[in-house]
Amino acid sequence: MRLLRLLLGIIGLGPLGGLPAVASDHIDGPRSMGDPAADLNDLYAFQSPERADHTVLIASVFPFAGDSAFFSDAVNYIIAMRRVHVAGSGNEARFQAAKEELNFTCRFGPLEASTSGGKPRQRGACTLPGGGTLPLVVGDARGAATPGGAFRMFAGLRSDPFFSGWGPPPRNALPKAVPNALQDNNVLSIVIELDTTKVLEPRKGSLFGVIAETTPGAARRGFTSDVPRIDRIGRPEVTNLHMFVDGEIDLRDLWNQEDPFAVDPKRLPLYRDRLLLSLDLWDRRDGKVDWTEAGRRALVNVLLDDFLLIDVTKPTTDESHREIEHSTIEGRKYATGGGRTLDANVMNIFISYEVNRGRGPMLHGGAKGATQPGGKTFPYVQPPNVTPIEITRAVNLAAGSKEVWKVVGRFDGLMDWHPMVVRLETVGRGVGQLRKSFMTDGSEVVERLEELDDARRLMRYTMVSGLPASDYTGVIQVRDNGAGSTVEWRVSYRIKGAGTPFIGATVNTMISKGLEGLKTRFGVPQ
């Protein structure tokens, strides 16, 4: 779609692809954008709330998945664990991973047509540490288990458990607090529950590093034999909020190619310099410096070992994420299991520590939780959301509502104030009128007027074609605001088909650019 190419030019391939908030490892580099089914979003590791003697590992892929999204049959989905020991503390903090690896590799087959005409079915199988294989059916909430119960697995479409209440970070200021930008979105999840004692043998060492990665599973168009991996994740946000810095070369794709347990020594200086720059910027975003040079370098050394730490003999809580790393850097013994629960506010933890080293108040964004909280029983991730996604933006203008409505209230006048519309064609008049908007890149969007209320200064319209979305409804309303006015633009939609990570970016850009056009025309209150 040409409109998406236009958007990429507008947003400059930032860490969120135009989304209004920080989004973990969603869309974490140009390569992963090319295949959403291989784009790792998040990784979780925590003590099972259902069975305390079990450990749960969850990886999610395919950001903003639609109801017909499935795993790729040409990608390996891998979750791996290695035993780790604390190799230094304080300014010498380091975590050393062992060579031996516990590896779970899941592969999925092509879609199988339904005999009843319903949704296609997909099967998969996961190889287990030791060489066994566990077959499963995608979407079966009961999952699959090995005899004896050492392993239990699930794979399928679920509600996205990630949430963030932070906007994109300016280079020299704290990001703004915003509502959860991942509200009502879905992802594909792989859940592994394992018997902690039988599988992990914590008496040999209870601290583990966990990673997830996607690798090419077979020859396929777009991948060559020398591509070691498509995407990977250890700790959340290292890729999007450290390896991407506004105004600098984007290192995310290069970083994603590295072995999580053994970064190439030749490229270590490049990553180290980027992390030092990023941490310096984060430290200064609140207007003061909390990190010493030695402390900052210690945190860099820890982040270069990019795996999620969990001690499987200690409890994991919503507050224990990165506690192991932070305590070790501060020169004290860690007290929790670390890891990452489904309800952990990892963005508040990340931003607070990077900004004030945990010595100031916890910084809070605008989101307190995901669309659905983590479950207490297997498979822990909640069923997919079925409510429409809603995006709302508003702007305050210097002109009064009557003057603004004369412009905004004309369904056939969009080109007069929206900078992305270069030509407009209409069919009919009044409610039911169709308009075709020709965008600056040549793409076309067709919409129908459903309601026009001059008394309330409200316009409601639906989209007929132009985006891979269904039930798309937009509402624009102008209200009095002192001597000026406020224009609110609200859009709700459902993701159509498999889904694409760019729908939210497209809608956000359309709204934001339109409101900017109104600011240019009418000015803002002084």
C-alpha positions in Angstrom: 0.0 0.0 0.0 1.5 3.3 -1.1 0.1 5.1 1.9 2.3 3.0 4.2 5.4 4.0 2.2 4.3 7.6 2.7 4.0 7.0 6.4 7.5 5.5 6.7 8.9 8.7 5.1 6.9 10.8 7.6 7.9 8.9 10.7 11.5 8.2 9.7 11.3 4.6 10.8 11.3 5.5 14.4 11.2 2.8 17.1 7.4 2.6 17.0 6.7 3.0 13.4 4.6 6.1 14.1 2.8 4.7 17.1 2.2 7.2 19.9 4.0 5.3 22.6 6.9 3.1 23.5 6.1 -0.5 22.5 8.7 -2.9 23.9 10.2 -4.9 21.1 7.2 -4.5 18.8 8.4 -3.4 15.3 12.1 -3.3 16.5 13.8 -2.8 13.2 13.3 -2.8 9.4 14.0 -6.5 9.0 11.3 -7.6 11.4 8.8 -5.2 9.8 9.0 -7.3 6.7 7.5 -10.3 8.3 5.2 -9.6 11.3 5.0 -13.3 12.1 8.7 -13.3 12.9 8.7 -10.0 14.8 9.3 -10.8 18.5 7.3 -8.5 20.7 8.0 -9.6 24.3 9.5 -12.3 26.5 8.3 -13.2 30.0 9.7 -15.6 32.7 8.0 -16.1 36.0 7.0 -18.5 38.7 3.7 -20.2 37.8 0.8 -18.7 39.8 -1.0 -22.0 39.4 1.8 -24.3 40.4 4.6 -22.7 42.4 7.0 -25.5 41.6 6.8 -24.7 37.8 8.4 -22.0 35.8 6.6 -20.2 32.9 8.2 -18.9 29.8 6.2 -16.8 27.2 7.3 -15.3 23.9 4.9 -13.2 21.7 5.2 -12.4 18.0 3.2 -10.6 15.3 2.4 -7.2 16.8 -1.2 -6.0 16.1 -2.3 -9.4 14.9 -5.7 -9.8 13.2 -8.1 -12.6 13.8 -6.7 -14.7 11.0 -3.0 -14.3 12.0 -1.0 -17.5 12.1 2.6 -18.5 12.8 4.9 -18.7 9.8 5.8 -22.2 8.4 9.2 -20.9 7.4 10.4 -19.6 10.8 11.9 -21.3 13.9 10.5 -19.9 17.1 13.1 -20.4 19.8 13.1 -19.9 23.6 16.5 -20.7 25.2 17.9 -20.8 28.8 21.4 -20.9 30.1 22.6 -21.1 33.6 24.2 -17.8 34.7 26.5 -16.8 37.6 27.2 -13.3 39.0 30.7 -12.5 37.7 31.1 -9.2 39.5 29.2 -6.5 41.4 29.1 -2.8 41.8 31.0 -1.0 39.1 32.3 -4.4 38.0 28.9 -5.9 37.7 28.7 -8.7 35.1 26.7 -11.9 34.5 28.4 -14.8 32.9 26.3 -17.4 30.9 27.3 -21.0 30.7 27.8 -22.8 27.4 25.2 -25.5 28.0 21.7 -24.5 26.8 18.2 -25.6 27.3 16.5 -25.0 24.0 12.8 -25.1 23.0 12.3 -24.8 19.2 8.8 -24.6 17.8 7.9 -25.0 14.2 4.5 -24.7 12.6 3.0 -26.3 9.4 1.0 -24.7 6.6 -2.7 -23.9 7.2 -5.2 -26.8 6.9 -8.5 -26.0 5.4 -11.5 -26.5 7.6 -13.9 -29.2 6.5 -16.8 -27.2 7.9 -15.8 -24.0 6.1 -14.6 -22.3 9.3 -11.3 -20.9 10.3 -8.3 -22.9 9.0 -6.3 -25.0 11.4 -2.6 -24.9 12.0 -0.5 -27.6 13.8 3.0 -27.3 15.3 5.5 -29.2 17.3 8.2 -28.1 19.7 11.5 -29.9 20.3 12.4 -30.1 24.0 15.6 -30.1 25.9 16.9 -33.7 25.5 15.5 -34.1 22.1 11.8 -35.0 22.7 9.0 -33.4 20.6 5.6 -32.2 21.8 3.0 -31.7 19.0 0.2 -29.1 19.5 -2.7 -27.5 17.7 -2.6 -23.7 17.4 -5.3 -22.0 19.4 -6.3 -24.9 21.6 -6.4 -23.3 25.0 -5.9 -26.7 26.7 -2.4 -26.8 25.2 -0.4 -30.0 25.1 1.6 -31.8 27.8 4.2 -34.5 28.0 3.5 -37.7 29.9 4.3 -37.0 33.6 3.7 -33.3 33.2 7.3 -32.0 33.0 6.3 -29.8 30.1 3.0 -28.1 29.1 2.7 -25.8 26.0 0.3 -23.5 24.2 0.5 -21.5 21.0 -2.1 -19.2 19.5 -3.7 -15.7 19.3 -4.0 -13.9 22.6 -4.5 -10.4 24.0 -1.3 -8.5 24.0 -0.1 -8.5 27.7 2.3 -5.6 27.1 1.4 -2.1 28.1 3.1 1.3 28.1 2.0 4.7 29.3 4.9 6.6 27.7 5.2 8.5 24.4 8.3 8.4 22.2 11.2 9.9 24.0 12.5 13.3 22.8 16.3 13.5 22.7 16.5 15.9 25.6 13.4 15.5 27.7 11.3 12.9 29.4 8.6 11.2 27.3 5.0 12.3 27.9 2.6 10.1 29.9 0.0 8.7 27.5 -2.8 6.1 27.6 -1.8 2.5 26.7 -1.1 2.5 22.9 -1.4 -1.3 22.8 -5.0 -1.3 24.2 -7.2 -3.9 22.5 -4.4 -5.3 20.4 -3.6 -9.0 20.0 -0.4 -11.0 19.4 0.6 -14.6 18.8 1.9 -16.2 22.0 4.0 -19.3 22.7 3.7 -20.5 26.3 6.0 -23.1 27.9 5.4 -24.3 31.5 8.0 -26.6 32.9 8.7 -28.5 36.1 11.4 -26.4 37.8 13.1 -29.2 39.7 13.0 -31.9 37.0 13.9 -29.7 34.0 16.1 -26.9 35.5 17.8 -28.8 38.3 18.3 -25.6 40.4 20.7 -27.4 42.8 23.3 -27.0 40.0 22.6 -23.3 39.9 19.3 -21.4 40.1 20.0 -18.2 38.2 19.2 -18.4 34.4 19.4 -16.1 31.4 16.4 -16.4 29.1 16.2 -15.3 25.4 13.8 -15.7 22.5 14.7 -15.6 18.9 13.2 -16.2 15.4 15.4 -17.7 12.8 14.9 -18.7 9.1 13.6 -22.3 9.1 13.9 -23.0 5.4 14.9 -21.3 2.2 12.4 -18.5 1.5 12.2 -15.4 -0.4 13.6 -12.4 1.5 16.1 -14.5 3.5 19.5 -15.7 2.6 21.5 -18.5 4.1 23.9 -16.2 5.9 21.1 -14.5 8.0 21.5 -16.1 11.5 18.3 -14.7 13.0 15.5 -12.5 12.1 14.7 -11.1 15.6 15.6 -11.7 19.2 14.8 -10.4 22.7 16.2 -10.7 26.1 15.5 -7.7 28.3 12.6 -5.5 27.0 13.5 -2.2 25.4 17.2 -2.6 24.9 16.6 -2.7 21.2 14.0 0.1 20.7 15.1 2.5 23.5 18.9 2.0 23.5 19.9 0.8 20.0 17.7 3.3 18.4 18.6 7.0 19.2 16.9 9.8 17.4 19.3 11.4 15.0 21.8 8.5 15.1 22.3 5.5 12.8 19.7 2.8 13.6 21.6 -0.2 15.0 18.5 -2.4 15.8 18.8 -4.8 12.8 22.5 -5.2 13.4 21.9 -5.8 17.2 19.2 -8.3 16.4 21.6 -10.4 14.4 23.9 -11.0 17.4 24.1 -14.2 19.4 22.3 -13.1 22.7 24.8 -15.1 24.8 27.9 -14.1 22.8 28.0 -10.7 21.1 30.6 -10.5 18.3 33.7 -8.9 20.0 34.4 -6.9 16.8 31.1 -5.0 17.2 31.1 -4.7 20.9 32.7 -1.2 20.8 29.9 0.0 18.5 27.2 -1.3 20.8 29.0 0.0 23.9 29.3 3.5 22.5 25.6 3.5 21.5 24.5 2.3 25.0 26.8 5.0 26.7 25.2 7.7 24.5 21.7 6.5 25.1 22.2 6.1 28.9 23.7 9.6 29.1 20.6 11.0 27.3 18.2 9.1 29.6 20.1 10.3 32.7 19.8 14.0 31.7 16.1 13.8 30.6 15.0 14.9 34.1 17.3 17.9 34.1 19.9 16.4 36.5 22.7 13.8 36.5 22.3 10.8 38.8 24.8 8.4 37.2 28.6 8.5 37.6 30.7 7.5 34.6 31.7 4.3 36.3 28.1 3.4 37.2 27.0 4.1 33.7 29.7 1.8 32.3 28.6 -0.9 34.7 25.0 -0.7 33.5 26.3 -0.9 29.9 28.3 -4.1 30.7 25.1 -5.6 32.1 22.9 -4.6 29.2 25.4 -6.0 26.7 24.7 -9.4 28.2 21.2 -9.2 26.8 19.2 -11.9 28.5 16.3 -11.9 30.9 17.5 -12.9 34.3 15.4 -15.2 36.6 16.3 -17.1 39.8 13.9 -20.0 39.7 14.2 -20.6 43.5 13.0 -17.2 44.4 9.5 -15.6 44.0 8.8 -13.4 41.0 6.5 -10.4 41.5 5.2 -7.5 39.4 7.9 -5.4 40.9 10.9 -7.8 40.7 11.7 -7.2 37.0 15.5 -6.2 36.7 15.9 -6.4 40.5 18.7 -8.8 40.1 20.6 -6.5 37.8 19.9 -3.4 39.8 20.9 -4.9 43.1 24.1 -6.3 41.6 25.1 -2.9 40.1 24.4 -1.3 43.5 26.7 -3.8 45.2 24.2 -5.8 47.2 22.8 -9.4 46.9 19.6 -9.7 45.0 16.5 -10.7 46.9 13.9 -11.8 44.3 13.5 -14.0 41.4 13.7 -11.1 39.0 12.2 -12.3 35.7 9.2 -10.6 34.2 5.6 -11.2 35.0 2.7 -10.5 32.7 1.5 -7.5 34.8 5.0 -6.0 35.4 5.1 -2.3 34.4 8.5 -2.7 32.8 8.4 0.7 31.2 8.1 2.5 34.6 10.9 0.3 35.9 13.1 0.9 32.8 12.6 4.7 32.6 13.0 5.3 36.4 16.2 3.4 36.7 17.8 4.8 33.6 16.8 8.3 34.5 17.4 8.5 38.3 19.2 5.2 39.1 16.3 4.3 41.4 17.3 7.1 43.8 14.5 9.3 42.9 10.7 8.7 42.8 9.3 6.0 40.6 8.3 7.6 37.3 4.8 6.7 36.2 3.4 6.8 32.7 -0.3 7.0 31.8 -1.1 3.2 31.7 -1.6 1.1 34.8 -2.1 -2.2 33.1 -2.7 -4.1 29.9 -6.1 -4.5 28.2 -6.5 -7.8 30.2 -4.4 -8.6 33.2 -2.3 -11.8 33.3 -4.2 -15.0 34.1 -3.7 -17.2 37.2 -4.2 -20.4 35.3 -2.6 -21.9 32.2 -2.0 -20.6 29.5 -1.9 -17.3 31.6 -2.1 -15.0 28.5 -5.8 -14.0 28.0 -8.0 -14.7 25.0 -7.8 -12.3 22.1 -9.6 -9.0 22.3 -12.8 -8.6 20.2 -13.6 -4.9 21.0 -12.7 -2.3 18.4 -9.4 -0.5 18.8 -9.9 3.2 19.5 -7.6 6.2 18.9 -8.5 9.6 20.1 -6.6 12.9 19.7 -7.5 16.5 20.4 -6.2 20.0 19.7 -7.0 23.4 21.3 -7.4 26.2 18.8 -7.5 30.0 19.1 -10.6 30.4 16.9 -14.1 29.9 18.3 -16.1 26.7 17.7 -18.5 28.3 15.2 -15.7 29.5 13.0 -13.9 26.2 13.1 -17.0 24.2 12.4 -17.6 26.2 9.2 -14.4 24.5 7.9 -14.4 21.1 9.7 -18.1 20.5 9.3 -17.9 20.3 5.5 -17.4 16.6 4.6 -16.4 17.7 1.1 -13.9 20.2 2.5 -11.2 17.9 3.9 -8.6 19.1 1.4 -8.9 22.7 2.7 -7.2 21.8 6.0 -5.7 18.3 5.8 -2.1 18.5 4.5 -2.0 14.8 3.4 -5.0 15.3 1.0 -4.1 16.7 -2.5 -7.4 16.1 -4.3 -11.0 15.2 -3.3 -13.9 13.7 -5.3 -17.4 13.4 -3.9 -20.6 11.6 -4.9 -24.0 12.7 -3.6 -25.0 15.3 -0.9 -25.7 15.1 2.8 -25.8 11.9 4.8 -24.7 9.0 2.6 -22.3 11.2 0.6 -19.1 9.5 -0.5 -15.7 11.2 -0.7 -12.6 9.8 -2.2 -9.4 11.4 -0.8 -6.3 11.2 -3.0 -3.3 11.3 -0.7 0.1 12.9 -1.3 1.6 9.5 -2.4 -1.2 8.7 -4.8 -3.1 6.3 -2.5 -6.9 6.6 -2.2 -9.3 6.5 0.8 -13.0 6.3 0.3 -15.3 7.3 3.2 -19.1 7.8 3.7 -20.8 10.4 5.7 -23.1 8.8 8.4 -24.1 11.8 10.6 -23.8 15.6 10.5 -25.1 17.4 13.5 -24.6 21.2 13.3 -26.1 21.8 16.7 -23.6 19.5 18.4 -20.9 20.4 15.8 -20.3 16.6 15.3 -19.5 14.6 12.1 -19.5 10.8 12.0 -18.2 8.9 9.0 -17.2 5.3 8.0 -14.4 4.0 5.8 -15.4 2.1 2.7 -11.9 1.3 1.4 -8.3 2.3 1.8 -7.0 0.4 4.9 -7.0 -3.3 5.9 -9.5 -2.5 8.7 -13.2 -3.3 9.3 -15.9 -1.5 11.2 -13.9 1.7 10.8 -15.7 4.7 12.2 -14.5 8.3 12.6 -16.0 11.1 14.7 -14.9 14.7 14.6 -16.5 17.1 17.1 -15.8 20.8 17.8 -16.5 22.2 21.3 -16.3 25.6 23.0 -13.2 26.1 25.1 -13.1 29.6 26.6 -12.6 32.1 23.8 -11.3 29.3 21.5 -12.3 25.8 20.8 -11.2 22.1 21.1 -11.4 19.7 18.2 -11.5 16.0 19.1 -11.0 13.4 16.4 -11.8 9.8 17.4 -11.4 6.7 15.2 -12.4 3.1 16.1 -11.7 0.0 14.0 -11.1 -3.7 13.9 -8.0 -5.2 12.3 -9.0 -7.1 9.2 -7.4 -10.4 8.2 -4.0 -11.3 9.5 -3.2 -7.8 10.5 -0.4 -5.3 10.0 1.7 -3.3 12.4 1.1 -0.2 10.3 -2.6 0.2 10.8 -2.2 2.1 14.1 0.6 4.2 12.6 -1.6 5.0 9.6 -4.5 6.1 11.7 -2.4 8.1 14.1 -0.6 9.9 11.3 -3.8 10.7 9.5 -5.3 12.2 12.7 -2.2 14.0 13.9 -1.4 15.6 10.5 -5.0 16.7 10.2 -5.0 18.4 13.6 -1.7 20.0 12.8 -3.3 21.4 9.7 -6.1 23.0 11.9 -3.4 24.5 14.2 -1.8 26.0 11.2 -5.0 27.5 9.9 -6.6 28.7 13.1 -3.6 29.1 15.5 -3.4 28.0 19.1 -4.4 29.8 22.3 -1.6 32.0 23.7 
